[in-house]
Amino acid sequence: MSRLLALLALLTVLTAPQPATAQGHHRIGAGLHYWKTIDEIDVEEVEGTSIKDDGVSWILSYQYSSSPLVRFEADILIMPETYAAARSGYRVWGPQAMLLVGPMLYGGIGVGIYRAGDEWADDPFFPLRAGIDLEILPKISLDINANYRIEQWNMQYLEDNIDTDTVTLGAIVRLQM
């Protein structure tokens, strides 16, 4: 419970409204990610789960740009029950924070942690991202990105930790506030 409160406090501080500057702006968005594990997972060894090694997840996103080159992003990944950190009957939530550098073509690094049911993962995951951010209409953009997540699925209900990284291809539509 204390991890959840600390994470919520951090996200509240980082996403609190800030005075607008000539260059700064806020954006909110939503999108989809296709994810695929790097290694094959032997599902039969992981009882009590419905794990697959690929799938589609939702992402809710907030960005604050302090300059034309630097953006802070806070996301919530909403993973299906078939994601490897999941246990049957539980959706996986993955809050993450990222620092992105670059205007249209960009790259970045971040940190996040999974939660399934009432349980937090033992260790965080670390996403690396490269993408292209295209303005499709005034104040509306399309962010197409590829991510490499360094992660280990180590929920307490898994007998053995599953050590495989994940690659994602995503698209997020954002509205500038």
LUMTI-741232 format. One record per residue (C-alpha): x, y, z; residue in one letter; residue number from 1. Coordinates in steps of 0.25 Angstrom, whole numbers, always signed. Layout:
<atom c1="X" c2="Y" c3="Z" resn="A" resi="NUM"/>
...
END
This chain:
<atom c1="+0" c2="+0" c3="+0" resn="M" resi="1"/>
<atom c1="+11" c2="+10" c3="+3" resn="S" resi="2"/>
<atom c1="+17" c2="+7" c3="-11" resn="R" resi="3"/>
<atom c1="+4" c2="+11" c3="-17" resn="L" resi="4"/>
<atom c1="+3" c2="+24" c3="-9" resn="L" resi="5"/>
<atom c1="+17" c2="+28" c3="-12" resn="A" resi="6"/>
<atom c1="+15" c2="+26" c3="-27" resn="L" resi="7"/>
<atom c1="+2" c2="+33" c3="-27" resn="L" resi="8"/>
<atom c1="+8" c2="+45" c3="-19" resn="A" resi="9"/>
<atom c1="+20" c2="+45" c3="-29" resn="L" resi="10"/>
<atom c1="+10" c2="+45" c3="-41" resn="L" resi="11"/>
<atom c1="+2" c2="+56" c3="-35" resn="T" resi="12"/>
<atom c1="+14" c2="+65" c3="-33" resn="V" resi="13"/>
<atom c1="+20" c2="+62" c3="-46" resn="L" resi="14"/>
<atom c1="+7" c2="+65" c3="-54" resn="T" resi="15"/>
<atom c1="+2" c2="+76" c3="-46" resn="A" resi="16"/>
<atom c1="-2" c2="+88" c3="-54" resn="P" resi="17"/>
<atom c1="+9" c2="+98" c3="-57" resn="Q" resi="18"/>
<atom c1="+9" c2="+112" c3="-62" resn="P" resi="19"/>
<atom c1="+9" c2="+112" c3="-77" resn="A" resi="20"/>
<atom c1="+22" c2="+117" c3="-84" resn="T" resi="21"/>
<atom c1="+24" c2="+122" c3="-98" resn="A" resi="22"/>
<atom c1="+30" c2="+108" c3="-101" resn="Q" resi="23"/>
<atom c1="+24" c2="+99" c3="-91" resn="G" resi="24"/>
<atom c1="+11" c2="+91" c3="-93" resn="H" resi="25"/>
<atom c1="+2" c2="+80" c3="-88" resn="H" resi="26"/>
<atom c1="-3" c2="+68" c3="-96" resn="R" resi="27"/>
<atom c1="-12" c2="+56" c3="-92" resn="I" resi="28"/>
<atom c1="-15" c2="+44" c3="-101" resn="G" resi="29"/>
<atom c1="-18" c2="+30" c3="-102" resn="A" resi="30"/>
<atom c1="-13" c2="+19" c3="-111" resn="G" resi="31"/>
<atom c1="-10" c2="+4" c3="-114" resn="L" resi="32"/>
<atom c1="+3" c2="-4" c3="-112" resn="H" resi="33"/>
<atom c1="+6" c2="-17" c3="-119" resn="Y" resi="34"/>
<atom c1="+16" c2="-25" c3="-110" resn="W" resi="35"/>
<atom c1="+24" c2="-37" c3="-112" resn="K" resi="36"/>
<atom c1="+34" c2="-44" c3="-103" resn="T" resi="37"/>
<atom c1="+48" c2="-46" c3="-108" resn="I" resi="38"/>
<atom c1="+49" c2="-60" c3="-102" resn="D" resi="39"/>
<atom c1="+38" c2="-71" c3="-104" resn="E" resi="40"/>
<atom c1="+31" c2="-74" c3="-91" resn="I" resi="41"/>
<atom c1="+28" c2="-89" c3="-87" resn="D" resi="42"/>
<atom c1="+13" c2="-86" c3="-83" resn="V" resi="43"/>
<atom c1="+11" c2="-100" c3="-77" resn="E" resi="44"/>
<atom c1="+22" c2="-97" c3="-66" resn="E" resi="45"/>
<atom c1="+14" c2="-85" c3="-61" resn="V" resi="46"/>
<atom c1="+2" c2="-90" c3="-54" resn="E" resi="47"/>
<atom c1="-10" c2="-81" c3="-51" resn="G" resi="48"/>
<atom c1="-8" c2="-72" c3="-62" resn="T" resi="49"/>
<atom c1="-13" c2="-70" c3="-77" resn="S" resi="50"/>
<atom c1="+1" c2="-64" c3="-81" resn="I" resi="51"/>
<atom c1="+4" c2="-62" c3="-96" resn="K" resi="52"/>
<atom c1="+16" c2="-56" c3="-102" resn="D" resi="53"/>
<atom c1="+10" c2="-45" c3="-110" resn="D" resi="54"/>
<atom c1="-3" c2="-37" c3="-110" resn="G" resi="55"/>
<atom c1="-9" c2="-23" c3="-110" resn="V" resi="56"/>
<atom c1="-10" c2="-13" c3="-99" resn="S" resi="57"/>
<atom c1="-16" c2="+1" c3="-96" resn="W" resi="58"/>
<atom c1="-8" c2="+13" c3="-92" resn="I" resi="59"/>
<atom c1="-13" c2="+26" c3="-86" resn="L" resi="60"/>
<atom c1="-2" c2="+37" c3="-87" resn="S" resi="61"/>
<atom c1="+1" c2="+51" c3="-81" resn="Y" resi="62"/>
<atom c1="+12" c2="+59" c3="-87" resn="Q" resi="63"/>
<atom c1="+18" c2="+72" c3="-82" resn="Y" resi="64"/>
<atom c1="+28" c2="+79" c3="-91" resn="S" resi="65"/>
<atom c1="+38" c2="+89" c3="-84" resn="S" resi="66"/>
<atom c1="+45" c2="+93" c3="-97" resn="S" resi="67"/>
<atom c1="+44" c2="+89" c3="-112" resn="P" resi="68"/>
<atom c1="+54" c2="+78" c3="-109" resn="L" resi="69"/>
<atom c1="+51" c2="+72" c3="-95" resn="V" resi="70"/>
<atom c1="+38" c2="+65" c3="-91" resn="R" resi="71"/>
<atom c1="+33" c2="+58" c3="-79" resn="F" resi="72"/>
<atom c1="+23" c2="+47" c3="-80" resn="E" resi="73"/>
<atom c1="+15" c2="+39" c3="-70" resn="A" resi="74"/>
<atom c1="+7" c2="+27" c3="-75" resn="D" resi="75"/>
<atom c1="-2" c2="+16" c3="-70" resn="I" resi="76"/>
<atom c1="-1" c2="+3" c3="-78" resn="L" resi="77"/>
<atom c1="-13" c2="-5" c3="-77" resn="I" resi="78"/>
<atom c1="-9" c2="-20" c3="-80" resn="M" resi="79"/>
<atom c1="-18" c2="-31" c3="-83" resn="P" resi="80"/>
<atom c1="-20" c2="-44" c3="-74" resn="E" resi="81"/>
<atom c1="-11" c2="-51" c3="-84" resn="T" resi="82"/>
<atom c1="+2" c2="-42" c3="-81" resn="Y" resi="83"/>
<atom c1="+12" c2="-50" c3="-74" resn="A" resi="84"/>
<atom c1="+12" c2="-42" c3="-61" resn="A" resi="85"/>
<atom c1="-3" c2="-45" c3="-60" resn="A" resi="86"/>
<atom c1="-10" c2="-56" c3="-52" resn="R" resi="87"/>
<atom c1="-23" c2="-62" c3="-57" resn="S" resi="88"/>
<atom c1="-35" c2="-52" c3="-55" resn="G" resi="89"/>
<atom c1="-26" c2="-40" c3="-52" resn="Y" resi="90"/>
<atom c1="-22" c2="-29" c3="-62" resn="R" resi="91"/>
<atom c1="-8" c2="-23" c3="-61" resn="V" resi="92"/>
<atom c1="-6" c2="-8" c3="-59" resn="W" resi="93"/>
<atom c1="+8" c2="-2" c3="-62" resn="G" resi="94"/>
<atom c1="+10" c2="+13" c3="-58" resn="P" resi="95"/>
<atom c1="+23" c2="+18" c3="-64" resn="Q" resi="96"/>
<atom c1="+30" c2="+31" c3="-66" resn="A" resi="97"/>
<atom c1="+39" c2="+35" c3="-77" resn="M" resi="98"/>
<atom c1="+49" c2="+46" c3="-81" resn="L" resi="99"/>
<atom c1="+48" c2="+48" c3="-96" resn="L" resi="100"/>
<atom c1="+58" c2="+57" c3="-104" resn="V" resi="101"/>
<atom c1="+56" c2="+62" c3="-118" resn="G" resi="102"/>
<atom c1="+45" c2="+70" c3="-126" resn="P" resi="103"/>
<atom c1="+39" c2="+61" c3="-137" resn="M" resi="104"/>
<atom c1="+49" c2="+49" c3="-137" resn="L" resi="105"/>
<atom c1="+51" c2="+46" c3="-122" resn="Y" resi="106"/>
<atom c1="+57" c2="+36" c3="-113" resn="G" resi="107"/>
<atom c1="+56" c2="+34" c3="-98" resn="G" resi="108"/>
<atom c1="+57" c2="+25" c3="-85" resn="I" resi="109"/>
<atom c1="+48" c2="+23" c3="-74" resn="G" resi="110"/>
<atom c1="+44" c2="+14" c3="-62" resn="V" resi="111"/>
<atom c1="+31" c2="+7" c3="-58" resn="G" resi="112"/>
<atom c1="+26" c2="-4" c3="-49" resn="I" resi="113"/>
<atom c1="+15" c2="-14" c3="-51" resn="Y" resi="114"/>
<atom c1="+3" c2="-17" c3="-42" resn="R" resi="115"/>
<atom c1="-7" c2="-29" c3="-44" resn="A" resi="116"/>
<atom c1="-19" c2="-30" c3="-34" resn="G" resi="117"/>
<atom c1="-14" c2="-25" c3="-21" resn="D" resi="118"/>
<atom c1="+1" c2="-28" c3="-23" resn="E" resi="119"/>
<atom c1="+13" c2="-20" c3="-28" resn="W" resi="120"/>
<atom c1="+24" c2="-26" c3="-36" resn="A" resi="121"/>
<atom c1="+37" c2="-28" c3="-28" resn="D" resi="122"/>
<atom c1="+45" c2="-20" c3="-38" resn="D" resi="123"/>
<atom c1="+43" c2="-8" c3="-48" resn="P" resi="124"/>
<atom c1="+44" c2="-9" c3="-63" resn="F" resi="125"/>
<atom c1="+52" c2="+1" c3="-71" resn="F" resi="126"/>
<atom c1="+47" c2="+5" c3="-85" resn="P" resi="127"/>
<atom c1="+55" c2="+10" c3="-96" resn="L" resi="128"/>
<atom c1="+48" c2="+18" c3="-107" resn="R" resi="129"/>
<atom c1="+50" c2="+23" c3="-121" resn="A" resi="130"/>
<atom c1="+38" c2="+30" c3="-129" resn="G" resi="131"/>
<atom c1="+33" c2="+40" c3="-138" resn="I" resi="132"/>
<atom c1="+23" c2="+50" c3="-133" resn="D" resi="133"/>
<atom c1="+14" c2="+56" c3="-145" resn="L" resi="134"/>
<atom c1="+5" c2="+67" c3="-144" resn="E" resi="135"/>
<atom c1="-8" c2="+62" c3="-152" resn="I" resi="136"/>
<atom c1="-17" c2="+74" c3="-149" resn="L" resi="137"/>
<atom c1="-15" c2="+87" c3="-141" resn="P" resi="138"/>
<atom c1="-13" c2="+83" c3="-126" resn="K" resi="139"/>
<atom c1="-15" c2="+68" c3="-130" resn="I" resi="140"/>
<atom c1="-2" c2="+59" c3="-132" resn="S" resi="141"/>
<atom c1="+0" c2="+44" c3="-135" resn="L" resi="142"/>
<atom c1="+12" c2="+38" c3="-128" resn="D" resi="143"/>
<atom c1="+17" c2="+25" c3="-134" resn="I" resi="144"/>
<atom c1="+28" c2="+18" c3="-125" resn="N" resi="145"/>
<atom c1="+36" c2="+6" c3="-123" resn="A" resi="146"/>
<atom c1="+40" c2="+2" c3="-109" resn="N" resi="147"/>
<atom c1="+49" c2="-8" c3="-103" resn="Y" resi="148"/>
<atom c1="+46" c2="-11" c3="-88" resn="R" resi="149"/>
<atom c1="+56" c2="-18" c3="-80" resn="I" resi="150"/>
<atom c1="+48" c2="-26" c3="-70" resn="E" resi="151"/>
<atom c1="+46" c2="-38" c3="-61" resn="Q" resi="152"/>
<atom c1="+33" c2="-43" c3="-58" resn="W" resi="153"/>
<atom c1="+34" c2="-46" c3="-43" resn="N" resi="154"/>
<atom c1="+21" c2="-46" c3="-37" resn="M" resi="155"/>
<atom c1="+20" c2="-54" c3="-24" resn="Q" resi="156"/>
<atom c1="+10" c2="-64" c3="-29" resn="Y" resi="157"/>
<atom c1="+19" c2="-68" c3="-40" resn="L" resi="158"/>
<atom c1="+27" c2="-80" c3="-36" resn="E" resi="159"/>
<atom c1="+39" c2="-76" c3="-44" resn="D" resi="160"/>
<atom c1="+42" c2="-62" c3="-49" resn="N" resi="161"/>
<atom c1="+41" c2="-60" c3="-64" resn="I" resi="162"/>
<atom c1="+53" c2="-53" c3="-69" resn="D" resi="163"/>
<atom c1="+50" c2="-48" c3="-83" resn="T" resi="164"/>
<atom c1="+50" c2="-34" c3="-89" resn="D" resi="165"/>
<atom c1="+39" c2="-28" c3="-97" resn="T" resi="166"/>
<atom c1="+38" c2="-21" c3="-111" resn="V" resi="167"/>
<atom c1="+26" c2="-12" c3="-114" resn="T" resi="168"/>
<atom c1="+21" c2="-4" c3="-125" resn="L" resi="169"/>
<atom c1="+11" c2="+7" c3="-122" resn="G" resi="170"/>
<atom c1="+2" c2="+18" c3="-127" resn="A" resi="171"/>
<atom c1="-3" c2="+29" c3="-118" resn="I" resi="172"/>
<atom c1="-12" c2="+41" c3="-122" resn="V" resi="173"/>
<atom c1="-10" c2="+53" c3="-113" resn="R" resi="174"/>
<atom c1="-18" c2="+66" c3="-111" resn="L" resi="175"/>
<atom c1="-10" c2="+79" c3="-107" resn="Q" resi="176"/>
<atom c1="-17" c2="+86" c3="-96" resn="M" resi="177"/>
END
